[in-house]
């Protein structure tokens, strides 16, 4: 096994070596000696005993060094000191002990540093003190030449003198953040400014304390209104001034509350619940996250279809069934008037029960659940009918899927749709008692309660089986009446 592993390792090394050598060959063919040098060096590291690669490496090294020196001289002649410095840096990496190249490189570095300091002077005079100080630091790191140090002192003097005056102006204008930042920069360059900088720092700390509290109070107000985005913006602003404090857990709280809202919008109930759990763990909840967590949990609910009341007759005044007469007309008008005034009252129910028997339609209600469940009640006579039929469905207080109810009148010639109503599942979960209205439907009453059963059970209803297509029916079979398919026996 060990031999196999060693063999595989050797194969990988040889493959890498060959790849680097080919890359070097391509670079050498077009005169790119720097790239050829780098590739041959990698190939030689993989196969140090190869005389062929060693020969190629030596040639590439020599020519890359010559090219770099020539380019460095050319760049220096046109005073492109950045180019001269880069080429001499490469040349020194190839031949570190070359004193001539090192001397050339030092001169190029000095020239680049002096140019940077010229720019730093301009920046400082334009009020760009931080940029000037940064450029000054880079120049000093680049070259230790006395001329560079002297010029850097000029830059430092401008930053200290003008920066100090500008910091005082910022302080007078109430721009404590800018004053403090500039004072700290001046202090870094001039230790004797310690007392002055400390006074500005004290003013800054006082400002930050008050500003953090102001921003936190703004966040509190937005949080109380459940405006999570605005609250988070305020808390983040407070934390940008001072980390920690009471704004930190509050920012985490509102951030996860906003996340929960987003997940609810995407119907990611589990994700929303997890976000509420994190919000609760911050210890900042006033009860709202806990309440929302309860509302987002999916649970089975028992939905009971209590009753339905339809208009006494058709829009033109005729009874749904049977002949209209004076008694029917008076009762129908009275019932319609009372229903408009007081809704489903006891008097309205009594009037509905007084409708002559020959004018009482046989009503049946079909239920269309968004999960695909299609149920129907028994047919019962009367414009007001109590059912107490029920089914179990899983939902939560944010479930906006709608449950549809269709009220049919069954007769010897089929079924006639009297009206349709629907309601979001969330309303059934939240309100528990719901009364729906629709065309010819004065009131369809529902109630909802928690249920430990799994979704699917029903009582006082039957499944509606989709009717077969005409081609699939047995010869001579009659199609089902309009409005319904084949219905299984209701479960009691």
C-alpha positions as CSV (number, residue, x, y, z in Angstrom):
1,X,0.0,0.0,0.0
2,X,2.9,2.4,0.9
3,X,4.4,1.7,-2.5
4,X,1.2,2.6,-4.2
5,X,0.9,5.9,-2.3
6,X,4.5,6.8,-3.1
7,X,3.9,6.0,-6.7
8,X,0.8,8.1,-6.9
9,X,2.7,11.0,-5.2
10,X,5.6,10.8,-7.6
11,X,3.1,10.8,-10.6
12,X,1.5,13.9,-9.3
13,X,4.8,15.7,-8.8
14,X,6.0,14.7,-12.3
15,X,2.7,15.9,-13.8
16,X,3.0,19.3,-12.0
17,X,6.6,19.6,-13.1
18,X,5.7,18.9,-16.7
19,X,2.9,21.5,-16.6
20,X,5.2,24.2,-15.2
21,X,7.8,23.4,-17.8
22,X,5.3,23.7,-20.6
23,X,4.1,27.0,-19.3
24,X,7.7,28.2,-19.1
25,X,8.3,27.1,-22.7
26,X,5.3,29.0,-24.0
27,X,6.4,32.2,-22.1
28,X,10.0,31.8,-23.4
29,X,8.8,31.4,-26.9
30,X,7.3,34.9,-26.9
31,X,10.1,36.5,-24.9
32,X,8.2,36.8,-21.6
33,X,11.3,35.9,-19.5
34,X,9.8,36.9,-16.2
35,X,7.0,34.4,-16.6
36,X,9.3,31.8,-18.0
37,X,11.7,32.3,-15.0
38,X,8.8,31.9,-12.5
39,X,7.5,28.7,-14.3
40,X,10.9,27.1,-14.7
41,X,11.7,27.8,-11.0
42,X,8.5,25.9,-10.0
43,X,9.4,23.1,-12.4
44,X,12.9,22.9,-11.0
45,X,11.6,22.8,-7.4
46,X,9.6,19.7,-8.4
47,X,12.4,18.0,-10.3
48,X,15.7,19.5,-9.1
49,X,17.9,16.9,-10.7
50,X,16.7,17.6,-14.3
51,X,19.6,19.0,-16.3
52,X,17.2,20.1,-19.1
53,X,15.0,22.1,-16.7
54,X,18.1,23.5,-15.0
55,X,19.4,24.8,-18.3
56,X,16.1,26.4,-19.2
57,X,15.9,28.0,-15.8
58,X,19.4,29.5,-16.0
59,X,18.7,31.0,-19.4
60,X,15.4,32.4,-18.3
61,X,16.9,33.8,-15.1
62,X,19.7,35.6,-17.0
63,X,17.4,37.1,-19.7
64,X,14.8,38.1,-17.1
65,X,17.4,39.9,-15.1
66,X,18.8,41.6,-18.2
67,X,15.3,42.7,-19.2
68,X,14.4,44.1,-15.8
69,X,17.7,46.1,-15.6
70,X,17.2,47.5,-19.0
71,X,13.6,48.5,-18.3
72,X,14.6,50.0,-15.0
73,X,17.1,52.2,-16.7
74,X,14.6,53.2,-19.4
75,X,12.0,54.1,-16.8
76,X,14.6,56.2,-14.8
77,X,15.5,58.1,-17.9
78,X,11.9,59.3,-18.3
79,X,11.6,59.8,-14.5
80,X,9.0,57.0,-14.2
81,X,10.3,56.1,-10.8
82,X,7.4,53.8,-9.9
83,X,8.3,51.7,-13.0
84,X,12.0,51.9,-12.2
85,X,11.3,50.8,-8.6
86,X,9.2,47.8,-9.6
87,X,11.8,46.6,-12.1
88,X,14.6,46.9,-9.7
89,X,12.6,45.1,-7.0
90,X,12.2,42.2,-9.5
91,X,15.9,42.3,-10.4
92,X,16.9,42.2,-6.7
93,X,14.6,39.2,-6.2
94,X,16.5,37.4,-8.9
95,X,19.9,38.5,-7.7
96,X,19.7,39.7,-4.1
97,X,23.4,40.3,-3.6
98,X,23.8,42.7,-6.5
99,X,25.1,45.9,-5.0
100,X,24.6,47.9,-8.2
101,X,21.0,46.9,-8.4
102,X,20.5,47.6,-4.7
103,X,21.9,51.1,-5.1
104,X,19.7,51.8,-8.1
105,X,16.7,50.5,-6.2
106,X,17.5,52.8,-3.3
107,X,17.6,55.8,-5.5
108,X,14.3,54.9,-7.2
109,X,12.7,54.3,-3.9
110,X,13.8,57.8,-2.7
111,X,12.4,59.4,-5.8
112,X,9.1,57.6,-5.4
113,X,9.0,58.6,-1.7
114,X,9.7,62.2,-2.5
115,X,6.9,62.3,-5.0
116,X,4.5,60.8,-2.5
117,X,5.5,63.5,0.0
118,X,4.9,66.2,-2.6
119,X,1.4,64.8,-3.0
120,X,1.0,64.6,0.8
121,X,1.8,68.3,1.1
122,X,-1.0,69.1,-1.4
123,X,-3.4,66.9,0.4
124,X,-2.6,68.4,3.8
125,X,-3.0,71.9,2.4
126,X,-6.4,70.9,1.0
127,X,-7.6,69.6,4.4
128,X,-7.1,65.9,3.5
129,X,-5.1,65.3,6.7
130,X,-5.7,61.5,7.1
131,X,-4.8,60.8,3.5
132,X,-1.7,63.0,3.8
133,X,-0.6,61.2,7.0
134,X,-1.1,57.8,5.4
135,X,1.0,58.8,2.3
136,X,3.7,60.2,4.6
137,X,3.9,56.9,6.5
138,X,4.2,55.0,3.2
139,X,7.0,57.3,2.0
140,X,9.0,56.8,5.2
141,X,8.6,53.0,5.0
142,X,9.8,53.1,1.4
143,X,13.0,55.1,1.9
144,X,15.1,55.9,4.9
145,X,17.0,58.7,3.0
146,X,17.6,61.9,5.0
147,X,16.0,63.9,2.2
148,X,12.8,61.9,2.7
149,X,12.8,62.3,6.4
150,X,13.2,66.1,6.0
151,X,10.4,66.4,3.6
152,X,8.2,64.2,5.8
153,X,8.8,66.6,8.6
154,X,7.3,69.4,6.4
155,X,4.2,67.3,5.9
156,X,3.9,66.5,9.6
157,X,4.2,70.2,10.5
158,X,1.4,71.1,8.1
159,X,-0.9,68.4,9.4
160,X,-0.2,69.3,13.1
161,X,-0.7,73.1,12.6
162,X,-3.6,73.2,10.2
163,X,-5.2,70.0,11.5
164,X,-5.3,71.4,15.0
165,X,-7.0,74.6,13.9
166,X,-9.5,72.6,11.8
167,X,-10.3,70.3,14.8
168,X,-11.0,73.4,16.9
169,X,-13.4,74.6,14.2
170,X,-15.1,71.3,14.1
171,X,-15.6,71.4,17.9
172,X,-17.0,74.9,17.7
173,X,-19.5,73.8,15.0
174,X,-20.6,70.8,17.1
175,X,-19.0,68.2,14.8
176,X,-17.6,66.2,17.6
177,X,-16.8,63.1,15.6
178,X,-14.7,64.9,13.0
179,X,-13.0,67.0,15.8
180,X,-12.1,63.8,17.7
181,X,-10.8,61.9,14.7
182,X,-8.6,64.8,13.7
183,X,-7.4,65.4,17.2
184,X,-6.3,61.8,17.5
185,X,-4.4,62.1,14.2
186,X,-2.6,65.2,15.4
187,X,-1.8,63.5,18.7
188,X,-0.2,60.6,16.9
189,X,2.1,63.0,15.2
190,X,2.7,65.3,18.1
191,X,2.7,63.9,21.6
192,X,2.8,67.4,23.1
193,X,-0.8,67.9,22.0
194,X,-2.0,65.4,24.6
195,X,-3.8,67.8,26.9
196,X,-5.6,69.5,24.0
197,X,-6.6,66.1,22.5
198,X,-7.9,64.9,25.8
199,X,-10.2,67.9,26.2
200,X,-11.7,67.2,22.7
201,X,-12.0,63.5,23.6
202,X,-14.0,64.4,26.7
203,X,-16.4,66.5,24.6
204,X,-16.6,63.7,22.1
205,X,-17.4,61.1,24.8
206,X,-20.2,63.3,26.2
207,X,-21.6,63.8,22.8
208,X,-21.5,60.0,22.1
209,X,-23.2,59.2,25.3
210,X,-26.1,61.5,24.6
211,X,-26.3,60.5,20.9
212,X,-26.3,56.8,21.7
213,X,-29.1,57.3,24.1
214,X,-31.1,59.5,21.6
215,X,-30.7,56.9,18.9
216,X,-31.6,54.1,21.2
217,X,-34.8,55.9,22.2
218,X,-35.6,56.4,18.6
219,X,-35.2,52.7,18.1
220,X,-37.4,52.0,21.1
221,X,-40.2,54.1,19.7
222,X,-39.9,52.3,16.3
223,X,-39.8,48.9,18.1
224,X,-42.9,49.7,20.0
225,X,-44.7,50.3,16.6
226,X,-43.1,47.0,15.3
227,X,-41.3,49.1,12.6
228,X,-38.3,46.7,12.7
229,X,-36.4,48.3,9.8
230,X,-36.5,51.8,11.4
231,X,-35.7,50.4,14.8
232,X,-32.7,48.4,13.5
233,X,-31.4,51.5,11.7
234,X,-31.5,53.5,14.9
235,X,-29.8,50.8,17.0
236,X,-27.1,50.2,14.3
237,X,-26.4,53.9,14.3
238,X,-26.0,53.9,18.1
239,X,-23.7,50.9,17.9
240,X,-21.6,52.6,15.2
241,X,-20.8,55.3,17.8
242,X,-20.3,52.9,20.7
243,X,-20.3,49.1,20.7
244,X,-22.2,47.2,23.4
245,X,-24.7,48.8,25.8
246,X,-28.4,48.3,25.6
247,X,-28.5,48.9,21.9
248,X,-26.6,45.6,21.1
249,X,-29.3,43.1,22.2
250,X,-32.1,45.3,21.0
251,X,-30.5,45.4,17.5
252,X,-30.3,41.6,17.5
253,X,-34.0,41.4,18.7
254,X,-35.4,43.7,16.0
255,X,-33.2,42.1,13.3
256,X,-34.6,38.7,14.0
257,X,-38.2,40.1,14.3
258,X,-37.7,41.6,10.8
259,X,-36.3,38.3,9.6
260,X,-39.4,36.5,11.0
261,X,-41.7,38.8,9.1
262,X,-39.8,38.1,5.9
263,X,-40.1,34.4,6.4
264,X,-43.8,34.7,7.1
265,X,-44.2,36.6,3.9
266,X,-42.6,33.6,2.2
267,X,-44.7,31.1,4.1
268,X,-41.6,29.7,5.8
269,X,-43.3,28.9,9.1
270,X,-40.4,26.9,10.6
271,X,-37.9,29.7,9.6
272,X,-40.1,32.3,11.2
273,X,-40.5,30.3,14.4
274,X,-36.7,29.9,14.6
275,X,-36.3,33.7,14.2
276,X,-38.8,34.3,17.0
277,X,-36.9,31.9,19.2
278,X,-33.6,33.8,18.6
279,X,-35.4,37.1,19.3
280,X,-36.7,35.6,22.6
281,X,-33.2,34.5,23.6
282,X,-32.0,38.2,23.5
283,X,-34.1,38.8,26.6
284,X,-35.6,42.0,25.1
285,X,-39.1,40.7,24.3
286,X,-42.1,42.5,25.7
287,X,-44.3,39.6,25.0
288,X,-44.8,40.3,21.3
289,X,-42.3,37.7,19.9
290,X,-43.8,35.1,22.2
291,X,-47.3,35.9,21.0
292,X,-46.1,35.8,17.4
293,X,-44.4,32.5,18.0
294,X,-47.7,31.0,19.2
295,X,-49.5,32.4,16.2
296,X,-47.0,31.0,13.7
297,X,-47.1,27.4,15.0
298,X,-49.0,25.0,12.7
299,X,-51.7,23.2,14.6
300,X,-54.8,21.1,13.7
301,X,-58.0,23.0,14.0
302,X,-61.6,21.7,14.2
303,X,-63.7,23.9,11.8
304,X,-67.4,23.6,12.4
305,X,-70.0,24.7,9.9
306,X,-72.8,25.8,12.2
307,X,-75.5,27.1,10.0
308,X,-76.5,28.9,6.9
309,X,-79.2,31.5,6.2
310,X,-80.0,32.4,2.6
311,X,-82.4,34.9,1.2
312,X,-86.1,33.8,1.2
313,X,-86.2,33.9,-2.6
314,X,-84.6,34.9,-5.8
315,X,-83.6,38.4,-6.7
316,X,-86.8,38.9,-8.6
317,X,-88.9,38.1,-5.5
318,X,-90.0,34.6,-6.5
319,X,-89.5,31.8,-4.0
320,X,-86.7,29.4,-4.5
321,X,-89.2,26.5,-4.7
322,X,-92.9,26.4,-4.7
323,X,-95.4,29.0,-5.6
324,X,-95.2,32.5,-4.1
325,X,-98.2,33.8,-2.2
326,X,-99.1,36.7,0.1
327,X,-97.9,34.9,3.2
328,X,-94.5,34.1,1.7
329,X,-94.1,37.6,0.3
330,X,-94.9,39.3,3.7
331,X,-92.5,36.9,5.6
332,X,-89.8,37.3,2.9
333,X,-89.9,41.1,3.0
334,X,-90.0,41.2,6.8
335,X,-87.1,38.8,7.1
336,X,-85.0,40.6,4.5
337,X,-85.6,43.9,6.3
338,X,-84.7,42.5,9.7
339,X,-81.6,40.7,8.4
340,X,-80.3,44.0,7.0
341,X,-80.9,45.8,10.3
342,X,-79.8,43.2,12.9
343,X,-78.1,40.4,11.0
344,X,-78.6,36.8,12.3
345,X,-80.8,37.6,15.2
346,X,-83.3,35.3,17.0
347,X,-86.2,37.1,15.3
348,X,-84.6,36.5,11.9
349,X,-84.2,32.8,12.7
350,X,-87.9,32.6,13.8
351,X,-89.0,34.3,10.6
352,X,-86.9,31.9,8.6
353,X,-88.5,29.0,10.3
354,X,-91.9,30.4,9.5
355,X,-91.4,30.3,5.8
356,X,-94.1,27.9,4.3
357,X,-92.8,24.3,3.9
358,X,-93.5,24.4,0.2
359,X,-91.2,27.4,-0.2
360,X,-88.2,25.8,1.7
361,X,-85.3,24.8,-0.5
362,X,-83.2,21.8,0.2
363,X,-79.8,23.3,1.0
364,X,-76.4,21.7,0.8
365,X,-73.0,23.2,1.3
366,X,-69.8,22.1,-0.4
367,X,-66.4,22.9,1.2
368,X,-63.3,23.5,-0.9
369,X,-60.2,23.4,1.2
370,X,-56.9,24.6,-0.3
371,X,-55.3,21.3,0.6
372,X,-57.5,19.7,-1.9
373,X,-60.2,18.4,0.4
374,X,-63.7,18.6,-1.2
375,X,-66.6,17.9,1.2
376,X,-70.3,18.3,1.2
377,X,-73.0,18.4,3.9
378,X,-76.3,16.6,3.9
379,X,-79.2,18.3,2.1
380,X,-81.6,19.9,4.5
381,X,-84.8,21.9,4.0
382,X,-85.2,25.5,4.9
383,X,-83.7,28.9,4.2
384,X,-82.1,28.6,7.6
385,X,-80.4,25.3,8.4
386,X,-78.2,24.2,11.2
387,X,-75.6,21.6,10.3
388,X,-72.8,21.2,12.9
389,X,-70.8,19.5,10.3
390,X,-67.0,19.7,10.8
391,X,-63.6,18.9,9.4
392,X,-60.0,19.1,10.7
393,X,-57.3,21.1,9.0
394,X,-53.8,22.3,9.9
395,X,-53.2,26.1,9.8
396,X,-51.8,29.0,11.7
397,X,-52.7,32.7,12.3
398,X,-50.8,33.8,9.2
399,X,-52.2,31.2,6.7
400,X,-53.8,33.3,4.0
401,X,-55.1,30.3,2.0
402,X,-58.8,30.5,1.5
403,X,-61.5,28.0,2.3
404,X,-64.4,28.2,-0.1
405,X,-68.1,27.4,0.7
406,X,-70.7,26.9,-2.0
407,X,-74.4,26.8,-1.1
408,X,-76.4,24.7,-3.4
409,X,-80.1,24.1,-3.7
410,X,-80.8,20.4,-4.6
411,X,-83.8,19.5,-6.6
412,X,-85.2,16.8,-8.9
413,X,-83.5,18.3,-11.9
414,X,-80.1,18.8,-10.3
415,X,-78.3,21.3,-8.1
416,X,-78.4,25.1,-8.4
417,X,-75.7,27.3,-7.0
418,X,-77.2,30.0,-4.7
419,X,-74.0,31.7,-3.6
420,X,-70.3,31.3,-2.7
421,X,-68.3,32.7,0.1
422,X,-64.7,32.1,1.2
423,X,-62.5,33.0,4.1
424,X,-58.7,32.9,4.8
425,X,-57.7,30.2,7.2
426,X,-56.0,32.8,9.4
427,X,-59.4,34.5,10.1
428,X,-60.8,31.2,11.3
429,X,-57.7,30.6,13.5
430,X,-57.8,34.2,14.9
431,X,-61.5,34.9,15.4
432,X,-62.8,31.4,16.1
433,X,-66.4,32.6,15.4
434,X,-67.0,33.9,11.8
435,X,-70.1,34.8,9.8
436,X,-69.7,35.1,6.1
437,X,-72.0,36.9,3.6
438,X,-72.3,36.5,-0.2
439,X,-74.7,36.6,-3.1
440,X,-78.0,35.2,-1.7
441,X,-76.2,34.1,1.5
442,X,-77.2,36.2,4.4
443,X,-75.0,34.4,6.9
444,X,-72.9,31.3,6.9
445,X,-71.6,30.8,10.4
446,X,-68.4,28.9,11.3
447,X,-66.6,28.2,14.5
448,X,-63.0,27.0,15.1
449,X,-61.3,25.3,18.0
450,X,-58.0,23.5,18.6
451,X,-58.0,19.8,17.9
452,X,-55.5,17.1,18.7
453,X,-56.3,15.1,15.7
454,X,-54.3,15.0,12.5
455,X,-55.8,16.8,9.5
456,X,-58.4,15.0,7.4
457,X,-61.1,13.7,9.8
458,X,-64.6,15.1,9.2
459,X,-68.1,14.5,10.6
460,X,-71.6,15.3,9.2
461,X,-70.1,15.5,5.8
462,X,-69.0,13.4,2.9
463,X,-66.2,13.5,0.3
464,X,-67.1,14.7,-3.1
465,X,-65.6,12.4,-5.6
466,X,-64.9,14.1,-9.0
467,X,-67.4,13.0,-11.6
468,X,-65.9,10.8,-14.4
469,X,-65.4,12.3,-17.8
470,X,-68.3,11.5,-20.2
471,X,-66.2,9.1,-22.1
472,X,-65.3,7.2,-19.0
473,X,-69.0,6.6,-17.9
474,X,-70.6,3.2,-18.4
475,X,-73.0,3.0,-21.3
476,X,-76.4,4.3,-20.4
477,X,-75.2,5.9,-17.1
478,X,-76.6,9.3,-16.3
479,X,-74.1,12.1,-15.5
480,X,-74.3,13.6,-11.9
481,X,-76.4,16.7,-11.4
482,X,-74.7,20.1,-11.9
483,X,-72.7,21.3,-8.9
484,X,-71.6,17.9,-7.6
485,X,-69.7,14.8,-8.4
486,X,-70.3,11.4,-6.8
487,X,-70.8,11.7,-3.1
488,X,-69.8,9.2,-0.5
489,X,-72.0,8.5,2.5
490,X,-71.7,11.2,5.1
491,X,-69.7,10.4,8.2
492,X,-71.5,11.0,11.5
